[in-house]
Amino acid sequence: MIKRVILGAVVILVVAAFIIVWNPSISRIDPPAAGAFKQADIDHGKVLAGLGNCGTCHTANDQKPFAGGVSFPTPFGTLYSANITPDPDTGIGHWSEEAFVRALREGVDREGEHLFPAFPYTHFTKVTDEDLHDLYAYLMTRDPVSQEKPANQLEFPFSLRPLQAGWKLLFFDDQRFEPNADKSDAWNRGAYIAEGLGHCTACHSPRNDFGAEQAGAAYDGALVDGWYAPALNASHSTPVAWTEEELYQYLRNGGSALHGVAAGSMAEVVHQGLAKAPDSDIHALATYFHDLSGADGTDAAEARKTAATAIRDAKAAGQRQMGHGEEIYAAACASCHANDPDSPNLLRPELSLNSAVTAPDPTNLLRVTLEGIDSPSGLDGVVMPAFHDALSDEDLVALADFLRKKVDRPAWKNLQARIGELRQP
C-alpha cells in the first residue's frame, strides 16, 4: 500500500513537472507578403524597436541589421542573440504573430523551447497587444538575412532549457503594465516605456545568484556588459539632483552639463535606440526618472547652485592633495575638464559632478580613460582621446585616488586588479 502511494506521488510529480516544462509548438506560417501590414503600424513599430534597443542587441554586423550574433557574457556562460529578420530558415520568417507574442510575453519560442532570461521577456510581458503587433509588423518587413545564430556556450546544467521553467516559477511575473492613477499621464507613459520595452532595470539593477533581478533593489545600480549602470533611484551617488530638463537633454542628446556624457552601453541606448523616439516619449521618461530619483521639486536654479558649490569644494580639496595623482590630472585632464563653477561646460564634463567618479564602482572612469570616447558614442563632434598607452597602471591608480579625494569619497579597492582586467584585449 505504501509503495503504491509513493509510486502514485512520483507519477503525479513527473506529470506536473512535464506540464510545467512542456509548451506546444506553434505552426509555421509562410512569411507575410509585402503589403500585409499597414504602413502606420510599421512606422510605429520602428519607434518601438528603438525604445526596446532591439537593433543593438540583435546586430553583430552593421551590414546585417537584426540578424543576431551579439555575444552576452553571463556568470553561467556566453549567450548569443537570435536572428530576428524574416529569413525563413535562420530567422523568424515562419513565425506567426501568435508565436512572436508568446516569445515576448512568456519567454517561449515558436517550437516550444524556453528562452533564457538574458532576452528580457520579463519586461516585454508588460507591453500592450497593439504595441506588440506594430513591433511584429516592423520586424517582419525588414530585409531577410540568412545568418545562423552561434551556439550558446553555457555551463552544465545551465544549458538545459527545461530548467528555465523552474526559474520562471521563482522569478517571473507575467502581469501587464498597470497605470498608477495617482500619477500624471506623462509619468505613466515614462513608466510604461522604462518597465516594458525599455527594460531599464535589466541593466540598472543588481541580480541574485540565479541571474534574476534582486527583489527590492530596482535601480540600485549594477555592473553589466562591462560597464557600471549607476543607480537611478534616491540612492544615486551624484552630488547634484537630476532635473527633468537635464534628464531630457541627457536622454535626447547624450549629455548633461551637470552630469556628464553617455558612454558605453548607455551611448548605444541614446544614439541608436531612443533617437527614434518622439520628444513626448523622452519627456515622459524624464518625468518618470526625475520622480524615481527622489529629486521631485528640484529646479534648474537650485541644481546649478548645488553644482557650483560641489565644483568649488572639489577644487579646494584638490589643492590640498598635491602628489602624483594631481600631476596626472593637471597634465592629462584639467585642460578639458576644469570648469567654471557657475557655468559647467556640456562639452567638457566636470568630473566632480560625474557618476563615473562618484559611483561605488570604478569601471566607467577607468574604461573611458583607457579607451576614450569617439564621436558616435559621445556628443556630436566631441571626442576624448584614449590614454591606454599614455598612462601606466600606477598612473591610473593615482589619478583615480586623487579624483575620489576631490569629491570626498572613499578610495576604490582593488584598482590595480580591475585595471589589469580592463586592459585585456
N, C-alpha and C positions, 0 to 999 in steps of 0.2 A: 504493500500500500504506500509506504513512504517513498519507495523507488519510483512509483507511478507519479506521485505528487511532484517529486524533484524533476522527473523527466518532463512532466507537463509544464512546469515552470520554465525549464530550459527552452522548450519549444516556443512558449509564449514570448520569452525574451528574444529568441532568434527572429521570430516573425515580426515583433515590434521593431527590432533593430533594422530588419530588412525594409520595413515600411518607412522608417525614418531616413534611411540611406538612399533608397531607390527613388528615382524620378523617371517618368516615362520620357522617351524621345518625342520630339515634335516633328511632324512630317516635313520633308524637304519641299520647297517650292521652286518654281522657275524664277530666275532673277527678274525683278519687276521691270516692265517695259518702260521705255522713255515716255514721259508724259503721264506716268502712273500717279504722280504726286503734284499737288498744287504748288506753284512757284512761291507763293507766300509762305507755305509750310516749310519748303526747302530753305528759304531765306532766314526764317526764324530758327530753323534747326542749325544753321551755320552759327548764329549767335549763341545758341545753347551749347554747341560743341566747344566754342571758345570759353564759355563760363565753366565748362567741365574740364577744360585743358586737355581735351581728347587728343589733339594733334601732337602735343609734346610727349605724352605717354605712349602714343602708338606710332610714332615716326622716328625710326632709327636713321633713315636716309632721306634727306630733304627732297630728293628726286622721286621718292616713293611715299607720298603722304598717306598716313593711316595704315600703312602696310605692316606695322608692328616691328618686333625685333628689339625693342628697347630693353636693356637689362635692368633688373631691380634686385640689388643685393639685399638679403634679409638675414637675420640670425639663423635661419633654417636652410639657407642656400640661396641660389640665384633663380629668379623667375624672369620670364621674357613676355613682353606684351604681345597680344594676338593681332593678326591681320584683320582689320575691321572694314576693309574695302569690300565692294560687292563681287569680288572674284569668286566664282562658284566652287573652285577646288581648294583654295588656300585661305579664302576669306569668309564672308558671311552672305555670299550671294544666294545661297539656298535657304537662308533663314527667313521665316515669316516674321511679321511684326509681333505675333504672339511669342515666338521664340526669343526675339530681341528683348521684349519687355520682361520676360521671365529671367533672362540673364541679368538685367539691370536691377530688377526688384528682388530676386531670390538667390542670385549667385549660382544659377544652374544653366549650363549651355544647352544648345539645341538637342544634343544627343543624350541629355540627362545627367551629364557629369557635373559634379560640384566644382565651382570656381574657387580659387584661392582668394582670400580677402585683401591681397595686395590690389586686386581690382575692387574699387571702393563701392561695391553694391550695397554695403551697409549705409551709405549715404544716398545712392541713387534710388533706393527704395522709397525715398520721401517725395520723389518727383511726380508731377501730375500726369495723367493719361495723355493730355493734349501735348505737353512738352515732350514726352517720350515718343509720341507719334511724329512730331516735327523733327526730332533728332534722328529717328529712323529714316524719315524721308530724305534728310540731308546726306546721311552716310550711304544710303542705297543709290544715290545719284552721283557719287564720286566715281572717278575713273577706277575700274577694277585693276588691281595689281597682283600678279602671281608671285607670291613670296611665302615660302613655308616659315612657320614660326619655329625658332630654335627650341630644342628640347630643354625643359626646365632642369636645373641641376640642384635638386633638393635632397637633403639627407634623409635616410630612412629613420623613422616611419612617416616623416612629414610629407613624403612624396605620395602617400596613399590618399587619394581624393575622398574616399568614403569617410575618413576621419573628419572631414570638414562638416559633416552633418552634426557631429558632436559639438564642434566649435560653434556652430550656429545655435544649437540649443543653449549654450552657455552665454553667448555674447551678441547674438543677432536680434535686433528689434526691427520688424518689418513694417512698422507703422508709417503712414503718410504724414507729410508735414501738416501741422495744425496751427493756424494763426493764433497769435496772442491778442485777445480782444482788448487788453489794456494798453497795447502799443499802437503806434501810428501805422498807416499803410506802408510808408517808406521803410520803417523798421521791419515789418513783417516781410516785405519784399527782400530786404537785405538778408534776413534770417533764412528765408526760403532758398536763396542762392547759396549762401555760405554753408548751410547744413545739408543741402541737397547736392545739386550738380557741382558746386564749388568745392565740396568735401574738405573744407578748410581745417577742421580738427584732425583730419588724417595726417597732416604734417605738423600742426602746431600743438599736438597733444602727446604726452608720453604713452608708451604702450607697456602692457604687462608681459609676463613670460610666455604667454601664448600668442603674442602678436596682436592682441585686441587693445583698443584704446582704453586707458585706465579710467575706471568709473570715478566720477567726481573730480577729474583732473583736466577737463576740457579747456583747451587753450592755455595750458600751463607752460608750453614750450617744449621742444624736443629736438634731438639730433636725428635728421632724416636725409637720406640720399647724399650724405657727405656734407651737409650744411646744417646750421642750427636755426631752426624756425623759432623765433622768440615768442615769449608769452604775449598773448593779445588781450588777456583779462586784466583785472586790477593788480595782479602780481607782476606786471611788466617792470622791467629794470630801467627804463628810460627816465631821465630826470624831468622831462617836460611832458605834460599830458597831451595826448593827441586831441586836436580839434577836428571837427567834421571836415573843415576845408583842407587841413593838412592831410587827412586820410584820403580825401577825394583826389588831391593832387598826386599823392603817392601811388594810388591805385590806377589813376588815369594815365600819368606820365612817367611813373617810376622813380620819383624823387620828392623829398620834402626838405625844406631849408632847416627845419628844426629836428629832423630825424635821420636824414641821410638818403642813400640811393639804393634801390633794389638791386640785388646781386644774386648769382647762382640760380637756384630753383625758382626763387620769387621773381627774378627778372623774366623768366620764361612765362610765369603766370601773367605778369603785367603786359609784356610786349607781344606775346603770342596768343594768349587766351583772352584776357579782359579787353584787349584792344578792339575786339569785335563787338563788345557790348555797348549799348547806348548810354549816354550820360546819366539817364534816370536810374539805371541799374548800378552804376558806380556810386552815385549819390546815395542810393539805398544801402549799399554795402558800407559806406562811410557812416551812415546813420546807425546801423546795427553795431559796428565795431566801436564807434565812439561811446555808445551806451555800455557795451561789454567791457570796455577798458576802465570803467568807473570814473570817466572824465566828464560825465554829463554836466553841462553848465559852464565848462571851461571855454572862454572866448579867446580870440586871437591876441588881444592886448595882454591878457593875463599870461598866455603861453609865451609870448615874446619877452615879457618881463622876467618870467622864470628862467627862460633860456639865457638871457643876458647875465643874470646872477650866476647861473651854472658855468658859463664861459669864463666869467671873471674869477670865480672860485678856482676853476681848473688852472687858469693861467698863474694864479698866485701859488697854488700847490706845486705846479711845475717848476717854478722858480726856486722852490725850496728843495728840489730833488735833482740837483746837479750831479751828473755822472754819465756813464756810457749810454744809458737809455735816452737821456736828454740830448746827448750829442747826435745820436742816430735820428731822433725826432727833428732836431734843428737842421740836419743835413738832408734828410730824405722826405720829410713830411710837412714841415712848417710853412714852406713857401706856398703850398696849396691849401693846407688845412687850417692855418691860423686865421681866425675870423674876428671881425669887429663884433664885440658883444651885442651891440644894438642893431646890427644888420647882418645876421648869418647869411652866407652865400650858398644858394641852392646848388651851384655848380661845383663848389669846393667844400664838401660837407665838414662841419665842425665835429671833430672826433669825440669831444667831451659830451656831446648830445646823442651820440650814435650807439645803438644797441650792440653793434659789433664790439664796442669797448666795455659797455656796462653789463652785458649779459653774463650769466654764470658759466658760459662755455666759450672758449677762445677760438673756436673753429672759424667763424666768419672773418674775424680780424686777420688770422693767420693766412687763410686762403686768399683773401683779397690782396694782402701784402705780397704773398708769394706769386700769385697768378695775375694780379692786376684786373682791370675791368675794361673790356673792349666797348666800342660804340654801340653795337646792337644790344648789349646787356645793360649798359648804364643809360644815362640820359643822352639824347641825340647829340652827336658830335663831341661828347665829352669822354675822355678816356683816362685811365690811370695805368701807369707803367707797372710791369711785373718786377719784383725785387728778388726773384728766386735765386739768381746768381750774384746779385749785388750784396745781399745780406747773409751772413752766416747764421747758424743756429743760435750761437751766443748773442749775436746782434738782435735777433728776433725776440729772444727771451728778455733781454734788457729793455727793448722797446716796449714790449707788452707790459712788463712790470712798471715801467715809467708811466704809461698811459693809464694803467689801473690806479696808480697812486694819485694821478691828477684828478681822477673822478672819485677818489675816496672809496675805492672798492678793494677787497682783499685780493692778493696776488692769486692768479690761477695756478693750480697744482699740475705737476707732470707736464709742463710745457715742452720740455726737451723731447719727451717721447711723442707727444702729439705732433710736433713739428716734423719729426722723423717719419711719422705715418703719412703726413700730408706731402712730404717731398717724394714719396714713392710714385713712380710713373703709373 
